[in-house]
Amino acid sequence: MIKWFRSLKNYFSDAWNELRKVTWPSRKELINSTLTVLVVIMVMGVLLGVVDLVLTSLIGLYLR
């Protein structure tokens, strides 16, 4: 049981040390990246919606 607690302590200690090495983005970089992701998601959503409508119409015409 003690060995388990010791390994758990080592795990969290190692994880904390790795987090200290991380280069965190600035607030401005984070906002720009988030906005970029949101815009790309919206554009892809619209494109996929248009493709879906076109394919649905084509299949509807074919089945008539």
Summary of the structure (lengths in Angstrom):
residues: 64
radius of gyration: 24.8
end to end distance: 71.0
largest distance: 72.9
contacts: 111
relative contact order: 0.06
helix: 89%
strand: 0%
